[in-house]
Amino acid sequence: MQAKITRRTFFGVTGAAALSTTLSACFGVGNNQPSTGGNNSTTISIWDIRTGSDQEAIRKLTNSFNSSHSDVRANIEFFQNDPYKQKLQIAMGAHNPPDIFIGWGGGILKNYVDADNVYDLTPDLNADSNWKNRFIPSILESATFDGKIYGVPCSGMQPLFFFYNKELFKKHNLKPPQTWDELLKIVDTLNKQSIIPIALAGASKWPYLMYLEYLADRIGGPDAFKAILNNQANSWSQDAVIKAATLIQQLINSNAFGSNFASVVADTNQDAALIYTGKAAMMLQGSWNFPTFQTNSPDFVKNDKLGWFPFPAVEGGKGDASNICGNPSNFYSISKASKAPQKCITYLKDAVLAPEGVKQFIALGNVPPVQGIESQLASSENGEWLQFNYQLVQKASHFQLSWDQALQPQPAQELLTNLDRLFLKQITPQQFADNMNKTLKAS
């Protein structure tokens, strides 16, 4: 299986603003001084962490860029995820980062923005409407702070939704639910058949978050989480969050996840295995799981037993049922310390999700956040799957970045800790809210 950068592999970067420059001698850092080659070209440095076929495609695209541009040469380096986090922190703290660096957007990127370490791309994007309009607008939100854009998408989209076992649904005369009440009825039906209704990898903790962020959005709309991001007092105890936590415990009381969900591990794909072995019927997870099904149970996919559907609407909720959560994209950002920002802009325009790059990513099964690629997706292998992901994002009124990426690192970790306690029914919804309110700081 090709390794992917998922929301779980990039999580955990600590605060970027409070960095010690004295550690810079312990690690190699970037070189933001433009170097000139024999042909008077400027070299720009790029740091990335992608692996496998994705990495091969990026190398190929970068080599092609270098061949077609005589005035700039892109030098891209790839790092393992965990060492990269520390390396980038130290490089930023030493004011000697790479010219271009990869990230997720959200709270991690905002740390660097607040420390004045990131170049503002807004004027350049506004000056070239063709470049700015290349991307699906909702995707750019995760790299936008105070109306300014600090990153451009550079990878496929990773929305969250339900996978399901079509064979089990057909056997028990079930249809994908469109509302929360319909989902609860399916849970009841499957419990009576001794089938785990929903596979949940509780041992990994982060899958818990998917339920809270979707339910809070369906009940209160995007403003519910925006209040939390804005550090509004007691925003964790607003009705949307309390009701979401209450519905989560309703699911647990309904035995929606079976009795052993707290021991199921996502990182070894134990939740997906419950689906393709027929032990569980549904799984709320990210699009990155599709290759897992293809690799670990190819016949399950080939025989059309794998299905998918959006998170259902919650009756009476304010949130638009088209809203989605997940990881909009990876982003490339330019360091404020770069001595050649316009050369970096050239690379971002000509090598990142330009037509040839889009073609290569689609061939790898990725869905780039680029407008006007419907026909390419439809004619590709697994076209139905690719189109579902693309249309899900296209139709979305709002694409919410996973909360543990959008929040600052410390409250994000507290969120996972308290969610674990909520799902294990060690605390009530109100206690969950009270605990999380303690992580808020006045703006």
N, C-alpha and C positions, 0 to 999 in steps of 0.2 A: 504493500500500500504506500502510495506517495505521501510523504510527510507534509502536513499543511500547517500554516500559522493559524491557530484557532484562538478563540477568546481565552482559552485556558493556558496557552503557552506564552502569552505576552503579559499576563496579569502578574502583578507583584512588584512593579517598579516603585521604589521609594521616592520621597519628595525630591524633585530635581533642583529646587531653588537653594536648599541648604546643603551645599556640596563643599567638600574640603579640597582646596587646590593643592594641599601638601601631598596628597596621594597620587598626583599626576605622574610622578616619577616611577611609580610602581607598574603602570600600564602604558602601553602605546596609545597615543591620542591622535586626533585628526590633524590635518595640515590645511589650514584655511588660507595659507599664502599661495596665490596662484603661481604655478610653475610653468615655464615656457620651454617647449620642446624645440627640436632642431628646425621645425617648420613654423616656428613662432606661434604655435597653438598653446592655449591655456588649458592646464589640467585641473579638473575638478574631482573631488573625492566624494564617494557615495558609500554609505554603510547600509547593509541590508541583512536580513536574517532568514530569508526564504531558502527552502531546501528542495531536493529532488528535481522533478521536471519543471517546476516553477523557476527554480534557480537557473536551470539550463536555458530556459526561454529568455530570462532577463539578460543573461550573458550574451546570448545571440543578438538580442535587440540592441544592447549596448555596443557590441562590436560593429553592428551595422551603422549605428549612429556615428561612431568614430570614423568609419570609412567614408561617410558622406559629409562630414564637417571638418574642414581644414583648420578652423580657428579655435576649436575646443576639443579636448579629449577627456572622456569620462573614465575614471578609474574606480571600478566598483569592487568592494570587498564584502564578503559574507562571513557572518559570525554565528556561533551557536547562541541560542536565545538568552540563557542566563548570563554568560560572560558579556554579552552585548549590553545588557541593562546597565551593568556597573561601568563598563567601558564608556558608554555614552554619557553617563552621569559625570564621570571624572573629566572627560573631555570638555563637557560644557562648563564645569567648575573651573577648569584651567583656561577657559576662553580660547580653546584650540580644538574645536569640534570638526567633524567632516563638513564639507560644503552642503551636502544633502544627507538627511537621515530618515530612516523609516520609523513609523510609530502607528498608534491606533487612533489618535485624536483623543478627545475627552479630557479627563482630569490630568492625565500624565502630560499631554501636550500643553495643557494650560499652565502647568507648573513652569515649563520652560518659557512659555509666553510671558508669564508674570515676572520671570527673572530677566526679561528682555533679551532672550537668547534666540528668538525666532524671527525670521524675516517676514514682513507683512506682504502677502501675495496679492492683496486686494487691488491695488492700482494696476498691476500687470494683467490680472484677469479681466478687469473692467475695460482695459485698453484693447483687449482682443476678445470680442464676443464669441468668435468661433471656438476659441479655446475654452472659455468659461462654459459655453453652452454644450460642450462635448459631454459634460457629466450630468447625471440625473440630479436635479437641484437638492433633493432631500439628503443626499449623501454628503454634500459639503457642510451640512450643519454641524457634524461632529468635529470639524476642524475650524469652526467659526466662533469667535469670542468677541463680544462687544461690537458685532457687525463687521469684524475684520477676519479675513480668511488666511489661515496659516499652514494649510496643507492641501495637496491635491491627491485624489484617489490614485492608487497604483496597483490595485489587485482586485480580485473578485469580491462579490458581496456575500454575506453570510447571515441571512435572516433566520429567525427561529419560527418553527411551526411543528405541527404534529405529523410524525410518520405513523403509518398503521398497517396492520396485516390484513390485506384485502380478503384473503381466504377465510379468516375468522369472522370478519364482518359479514361476508356473504353467507356463511354457514348459519349465523344467528340472526339473519335478516336485519342487519344494522346498516345505517348510512352515516357518513361523516356529519357530525353535529354542527349546526350553525349557531346555536345558542348554548349558554351555560346549562340551562335546565335540560336540554337534549343530551349534553355530555353526561350529566348526572344519571339520566335514565340508562344510558349505555353502560355506565359503571355498574349500576344495579343489575342489569341483564347479565353482564360478564361475570360478576361475582357469583351469581346463581349457577353459572356453568363451571365454576372453579378455575376461571381464567383470570390472571392478573390484569385488571383493566388498563393500567398505565405503568409502564416500566419507568422507574425513577432511580437514578444512581446517587443515592443519598450519601454514600461514603465519600464522594468527591465534593460534596457541599455546594459547589457552584451551580449545579443544575437546579437547586431549590430556587435560585434567584429568578429563573425564567417565569415561574408562576407569579411571584410577587409583582414583577415589573409589568407583565401583561395584564394582570387583574387590576392593578392600580390604574393603568392607562384606560382599560375598558370602563372602569367605574368613574374615574375623575378626569380622563383626558390627559394630554401632555402637561398641562399646567400643574398637575399634582406633583410630578417629579421636578418640574422647574422650580417650584417653591422650595424643595429640598436643596437643589443645586444653589439656589440663591440664599441659603442659610436663614430662611425665614423661621422665626421662633416657633417651636413646637410643630413644625411642618410634618414631622414623622407621625404625629397623632391626628392628622387631618382625616376626615371621614373616608376618603378613597383608600388610604393605606390601612386603616383599621378594618374596613370592610374586606379588603383584599386578604389580609391576614386571617380574618374570620372564615372566608371561603376556603382558604388553604386548609385550615383545621377541619372544615366540613368535609373536604375530600379525604383527609386522613381518617376521620371518623366513619366515612363510608367505605373504608378499606380499598380506596381507589388505587393505592400503590402496593397492595399486598402487605404481608407482615414482615418481610425481610429487606425492605427498600434501603434501610440505613447501612446495609453491608454491601450494596451493589456499587461497583466502581465504574465510572465513565471512562477513565483514561485507558482502561483495558477493554472497553467496548462491551462490558457485561450487560448494559441496558439494551443495546442493539441486539445482542444475542438472544435475549428474551423474546424479541419480536420475531426474528426469523426462525426460531425453534418452535414458535406457536405457544409459548408459555405466557406471553403478554400480548395485548392487542394494540396498544398505542404507546407513543413515546414523544414527549415534547423535547425537541433538541434542535441543534443548528444544522444548517445545510451541509456542513463538513462531514456529516455522518453518511452521506450517500456513497462515497467511495468505500466506506467500511462495509456496507451491505454488499457492494459489488465484489469486494475482495474476499470477505469471509463467508458469503453465501451467494455466489454468482447465480445459481439456479433460481433463488428466491426473487432476484431482480429480473432475470431473463423470462421467467414464467409469469411475470406481471402480478406478483403477489404483494409487492411493496406499493403502498399508496401514501398520499400526503394531503393535508388540509390545513387552512389557517386557524389560528386560535379563535375560538368562537366569541360571539358578542355576549355581553352580560346585560340581561334585561334591566331596563331602567338606568343604565349607565350613561354618562356624558361622553365617553370616549367613542371616537369613530372606529367602527369594526374593521376598517381598512388599515389602521395603524399597525405597524410591526415593530418588533424589538430584535436586537441582535447586534451584529457587527457590520456597519455599513461598508467599510473597506479598510485596508491599510492605507496610510498616507505617506507621501514624501513631503518633507518640509525642508526649507533652506535655513541654514544657521545664520543668525544675524552677524556673526563674525566672519562670514565668507567674504573674501576679497573680490570674488567674481560672481555676484548674484545674477547678473544678466546672462552669463554663460550657463548658469544653473537653470535659469528660465528657459533657455534654448533647449536644454536636455529634457526638461519637464514637458515642454510643448511637443518636441519631435520624437521622443523615445518612450514616453510614458502613456500607455493606453491610446496611442495613435493607431491608425487602421491596422498596421501589420501586427502590433502588439495585441490588439483586440482579437484578431484572427487566431493568434497563437494561444492566447488564454482560453478562448472558447474550445479550441481543439483539445485542451487539457481538462475540459469539464468545468471550467470556471465561468462565472457570469459577471462580466465587467460592468461597472456602473456607468455605462456609456449609452447615450440616446441613439435610437435609430438602428438597432442591431437585431430586430425581431426576425428578419428573414435568415440571418446567419445562424441564429439559435435554432430556428425551426428545421433547418436542413442539416443540423449537426447530429452526431450520435447522441442518444439520450435527449433528443430535442424536446420531448414532452416535459421532462424534468427541468431542463434549462429554461424553458419558457415559463413554467410555473414560478420559478424563482424570480425571473425578470419581471413578470407581470405583477407579482406580489409587491415588489418594490415600486414599480411604475404607478400602481394604483394607490399606494400608501399616501395618506395625508401627512403622516409623520413617521419617521424611522428613528426610533430611540436607540441610541448606543447603550449596550449593556451597562447596567448601573455600576458594576464594580470597575468598569473602565471610565465611566463618566465622572465618578466621585474621586476625591483625593484618596491616596492609598490607605491612610489610617482609618477613616470612616468606612471605606470599602471592605477592609478586613473585619471591622466590627459588624458590618452588615452580614457577612457570611457566617460569622460566629453566632449571631443572634437568630439568623434564619435556621441554622442547625437546631437551635434550642426550640424554635417555634414549631418546626416540623416534628420534632421528637416530643412535642407537647410538654416541654419542661417550663415554658412560659406561656402566658396568654397573649392575645393580640395587643392588649393595652400595655402589658409589660414589655413586649417587643418594641412598641412605639416609644415608651418611656426611656428604654435603654438607648435607642437610636437618637432620641432628641439630645442626649448628652454629647453626641458627636458634632452637633451644630455649633458654628462659631459666628459671631456677629459679623456682618459684612463690613 
